[in-house]
């Protein structure tokens, strides 16, 4: 570092450039950036899988391959104690009626809430639920005031569906938070390590010979 004397004549050597610290010498290593990216991708992928599986399971819960039209009948295998749902797909709101003659009265009930799902651009609404007292083959007959299609499916698990989608969204948020946190912490710590290495590698100050003449000081003032 050059030092300026009061008369404007510098002494000492020129300033030294800061030492060049190779990136590979800094800690934490740059591999942590890769770790952050991989963890983010894994968590995001898990979120995609959870949402896709949840939606797929919900869509497969309705046996649309055995759908039948209003006024027609279809025979289904029902299991004792297992609740099934009856779905209708129609272009409006029409009065729907379904019957299973082999079941005792009260076995076929209307659910407390509504549930709607769209499969291949067709919307299905849950209209009835059935819980047989014994296993067997039962004939289901349904009618509607409007042209309609009916299908039998599983009872919707609304709580499980919401939980699956929420878990998928949570994975996306965790992926973002994890990647950002690891990246920021790594960058900050590497910056601190670089400054420490620069400070340790800086050469000691080189002082030149002292200037000749009167020692520096304030010029003498008028006598008092």
Secondary structure, 3 states (H helix, E strand, C coil): CCEECCCCCEECCCCCCCCCCCHHHCCCCCHHHHHHHHHHHHHHHHHHHHHHHHHHHHHCCECHHHCEECCCEEEEEECCCCEEEEEEEECCCCCEEEECCCCCCCCEECCCCCCEEEECCEEEEEEEEEECCCCEEEEEEEEECCCEEEEEEECCCHHHHHHHHHHHHHHHHHHHHHHHHHHHHHHHHHHHHHHHHHHHHCCCCCCCCCCCCCCCCCCCCCCC
